[in-house]
Amino acid sequence: MAEGKTIHVYDYVNLPYEEVRERLTGDALGVFRDATKVAAERANSLASELRVNIGGIEVGTDIAIEVKSLEEVPASGRSPAKTKLELEWEAAAMPRLFPLMRAELFIYPLTATETQLDLDGRYEPPLGVLGGVMDSVVGHRIAEASVHQFIKDVAAYLRAEQA
């Protein structure tokens, strides 16, 4: 990942790594879509949704996510084996008005019964110089909050699905 503003967020799922890995490598886009949809009538949409609460008002937009690559990273030293999904997303409608995100989602065991979801990403603010100014004022906080909500939604969905 080269340019852009960095975002790093994480959450955990109280399930074994193998279960989480299987679910996300088998149908990551389905998990993202189902985890982030807030209204049942939109469940058939192919897009996922990013949302954030700003001053008590929830703002969201459908996003088109693409899994660019999937890689199994072997254990090395004290670091456990990991699964890495390279993701890219942008707004499904009017993509140039919203940031373009490129991220790596790492999935790895914390314990025998807990799995970490660790997203390290970079986004490009929209609207050129104007977007850069807006991003420095408030945009980065909004982008970070929406990506944090995304990971939180995915983790909660995976936990609830197995309950």
Contacts in CASP RR format, 6 or more apart in sequence:
PFRMAT RR
TARGET T0000
AUTHOR 0000-0000-0000
METHOD contacts of the structure
MODEL  1
MAEGKTIHVYDYVNLPYEEVRERLTGDALGVFRDATKVAAERANSLASEL
RVNIGGIEVGTDIAIEVKSLEEVPASGRSPAKTKLELEWEAAAMPRLFPL
MRAELFIYPLTATETQLDLDGRYEPPLGVLGGVMDSVVGHRIAEASVHQF
IKDVAAYLRAEQA
1 102 0 8 1.000
1 103 0 8 1.000
1 104 0 8 1.000
1 120 0 8 1.000
1 121 0 8 1.000
1 122 0 8 1.000
2 122 0 8 1.000
3 122 0 8 1.000
3 124 0 8 1.000
4 122 0 8 1.000
4 123 0 8 1.000
4 124 0 8 1.000
4 125 0 8 1.000
5 122 0 8 1.000
5 123 0 8 1.000
5 124 0 8 1.000
5 125 0 8 1.000
5 135 0 8 1.000
5 140 0 8 1.000
5 143 0 8 1.000
6 120 0 8 1.000
6 121 0 8 1.000
6 122 0 8 1.000
7 101 0 8 1.000
7 103 0 8 1.000
7 119 0 8 1.000
7 120 0 8 1.000
7 121 0 8 1.000
7 122 0 8 1.000
7 123 0 8 1.000
7 143 0 8 1.000
7 144 0 8 1.000
7 147 0 8 1.000
8 118 0 8 1.000
8 119 0 8 1.000
8 120 0 8 1.000
8 121 0 8 1.000
9 119 0 8 1.000
9 144 0 8 1.000
9 147 0 8 1.000
9 148 0 8 1.000
9 150 0 8 1.000
9 151 0 8 1.000
10 116 0 8 1.000
10 117 0 8 1.000
10 118 0 8 1.000
10 119 0 8 1.000
10 151 0 8 1.000
11 116 0 8 1.000
11 117 0 8 1.000
11 151 0 8 1.000
11 152 0 8 1.000
11 154 0 8 1.000
11 155 0 8 1.000
12 110 0 8 1.000
12 114 0 8 1.000
12 115 0 8 1.000
12 116 0 8 1.000
12 117 0 8 1.000
12 155 0 8 1.000
13 20 0 8 1.000
13 114 0 8 1.000
13 115 0 8 1.000
13 117 0 8 1.000
13 155 0 8 1.000
13 158 0 8 1.000
13 159 0 8 1.000
14 113 0 8 1.000
14 114 0 8 1.000
14 159 0 8 1.000
15 113 0 8 1.000
15 114 0 8 1.000
15 115 0 8 1.000
15 158 0 8 1.000
15 159 0 8 1.000
15 162 0 8 1.000
16 109 0 8 1.000
16 112 0 8 1.000
16 113 0 8 1.000
16 115 0 8 1.000
17 80 0 8 1.000
17 107 0 8 1.000
17 108 0 8 1.000
17 109 0 8 1.000
17 115 0 8 1.000
19 115 0 8 1.000
19 162 0 8 1.000
20 107 0 8 1.000
20 115 0 8 1.000
20 117 0 8 1.000
20 158 0 8 1.000
21 83 0 8 1.000
21 107 0 8 1.000
21 115 0 8 1.000
23 31 0 8 1.000
23 158 0 8 1.000
23 161 0 8 1.000
24 31 0 8 1.000
24 83 0 8 1.000
24 85 0 8 1.000
24 105 0 8 1.000
24 107 0 8 1.000
25 70 0 8 1.000
25 83 0 8 1.000
25 85 0 8 1.000
28 67 0 8 1.000
28 85 0 8 1.000
29 48 0 8 1.000
29 65 0 8 1.000
29 67 0 8 1.000
31 154 0 8 1.000
31 157 0 8 1.000
31 158 0 8 1.000
32 48 0 8 1.000
32 65 0 8 1.000
32 150 0 8 1.000
32 154 0 8 1.000
33 45 0 8 1.000
33 46 0 8 1.000
33 47 0 8 1.000
33 48 0 8 1.000
34 43 0 8 1.000
34 157 0 8 1.000
35 48 0 8 1.000
35 153 0 8 1.000
35 154 0 8 1.000
35 156 0 8 1.000
35 157 0 8 1.000
35 158 0 8 1.000
36 48 0 8 1.000
36 49 0 8 1.000
36 50 0 8 1.000
36 51 0 8 1.000
36 150 0 8 1.000
36 153 0 8 1.000
36 154 0 8 1.000
37 43 0 8 1.000
37 45 0 8 1.000
37 48 0 8 1.000
37 49 0 8 1.000
38 49 0 8 1.000
38 51 0 8 1.000
42 49 0 8 1.000
45 62 0 8 1.000
47 62 0 8 1.000
47 63 0 8 1.000
47 64 0 8 1.000
47 65 0 8 1.000
47 92 0 8 1.000
48 62 0 8 1.000
48 63 0 8 1.000
48 65 0 8 1.000
48 89 0 8 1.000
48 150 0 8 1.000
49 60 0 8 1.000
49 61 0 8 1.000
49 62 0 8 1.000
49 63 0 8 1.000
50 60 0 8 1.000
50 61 0 8 1.000
50 63 0 8 1.000
50 89 0 8 1.000
50 146 0 8 1.000
50 147 0 8 1.000
50 149 0 8 1.000
50 150 0 8 1.000
51 58 0 8 1.000
51 59 0 8 1.000
51 60 0 8 1.000
51 61 0 8 1.000
51 146 0 8 1.000
51 149 0 8 1.000
52 58 0 8 1.000
52 59 0 8 1.000
52 60 0 8 1.000
52 142 0 8 1.000
52 145 0 8 1.000
52 146 0 8 1.000
52 149 0 8 1.000
53 59 0 8 1.000
53 145 0 8 1.000
54 142 0 8 1.000
59 142 0 8 1.000
60 146 0 8 1.000
61 91 0 8 1.000
61 92 0 8 1.000
61 93 0 8 1.000
61 98 0 8 1.000
62 91 0 8 1.000
62 92 0 8 1.000
62 93 0 8 1.000
63 89 0 8 1.000
63 90 0 8 1.000
63 91 0 8 1.000
63 92 0 8 1.000
63 98 0 8 1.000
64 89 0 8 1.000
64 90 0 8 1.000
64 91 0 8 1.000
64 92 0 8 1.000
64 95 0 8 1.000
65 87 0 8 1.000
65 88 0 8 1.000
65 89 0 8 1.000
66 87 0 8 1.000
66 88 0 8 1.000
66 89 0 8 1.000
67 85 0 8 1.000
67 86 0 8 1.000
67 87 0 8 1.000
68 86 0 8 1.000
68 87 0 8 1.000
68 88 0 8 1.000
69 84 0 8 1.000
69 85 0 8 1.000
69 86 0 8 1.000
70 83 0 8 1.000
70 84 0 8 1.000
70 85 0 8 1.000
70 86 0 8 1.000
71 83 0 8 1.000
71 84 0 8 1.000
71 86 0 8 1.000
72 81 0 8 1.000
72 82 0 8 1.000
72 83 0 8 1.000
72 84 0 8 1.000
73 81 0 8 1.000
73 82 0 8 1.000
73 83 0 8 1.000
73 84 0 8 1.000
73 106 0 8 1.000
74 81 0 8 1.000
75 81 0 8 1.000
80 108 0 8 1.000
80 109 0 8 1.000
81 108 0 8 1.000
81 109 0 8 1.000
82 106 0 8 1.000
82 107 0 8 1.000
82 108 0 8 1.000
83 106 0 8 1.000
83 107 0 8 1.000
83 108 0 8 1.000
84 104 0 8 1.000
84 105 0 8 1.000
84 106 0 8 1.000
84 107 0 8 1.000
85 104 0 8 1.000
85 105 0 8 1.000
85 107 0 8 1.000
86 102 0 8 1.000
86 103 0 8 1.000
86 104 0 8 1.000
87 101 0 8 1.000
87 102 0 8 1.000
87 103 0 8 1.000
87 104 0 8 1.000
87 105 0 8 1.000
88 100 0 8 1.000
88 101 0 8 1.000
88 102 0 8 1.000
88 103 0 8 1.000
89 100 0 8 1.000
89 101 0 8 1.000
89 103 0 8 1.000
90 98 0 8 1.000
90 99 0 8 1.000
90 100 0 8 1.000
90 101 0 8 1.000
91 97 0 8 1.000
91 98 0 8 1.000
96 126 0 8 1.000
96 127 0 8 1.000
97 126 0 8 1.000
97 127 0 8 1.000
98 126 0 8 1.000
99 123 0 8 1.000
99 124 0 8 1.000
99 125 0 8 1.000
99 126 0 8 1.000
99 135 0 8 1.000
99 143 0 8 1.000
100 123 0 8 1.000
100 124 0 8 1.000
100 126 0 8 1.000
101 121 0 8 1.000
101 122 0 8 1.000
101 123 0 8 1.000
101 143 0 8 1.000
101 147 0 8 1.000
102 121 0 8 1.000
102 122 0 8 1.000
102 123 0 8 1.000
103 119 0 8 1.000
103 120 0 8 1.000
103 121 0 8 1.000
103 122 0 8 1.000
103 147 0 8 1.000
104 119 0 8 1.000
104 120 0 8 1.000
104 121 0 8 1.000
105 117 0 8 1.000
105 118 0 8 1.000
105 119 0 8 1.000
106 116 0 8 1.000
106 117 0 8 1.000
106 118 0 8 1.000
106 119 0 8 1.000
106 120 0 8 1.000
107 115 0 8 1.000
107 116 0 8 1.000
107 117 0 8 1.000
107 118 0 8 1.000
108 115 0 8 1.000
108 116 0 8 1.000
108 118 0 8 1.000
109 115 0 8 1.000
109 116 0 8 1.000
110 116 0 8 1.000
117 151 0 8 1.000
117 154 0 8 1.000
117 155 0 8 1.000
119 147 0 8 1.000
119 150 0 8 1.000
119 151 0 8 1.000
121 147 0 8 1.000
123 143 0 8 1.000
125 131 0 8 1.000
125 132 0 8 1.000
125 134 0 8 1.000
125 135 0 8 1.000
125 139 0 8 1.000
127 134 0 8 1.000
135 143 0 8 1.000
END
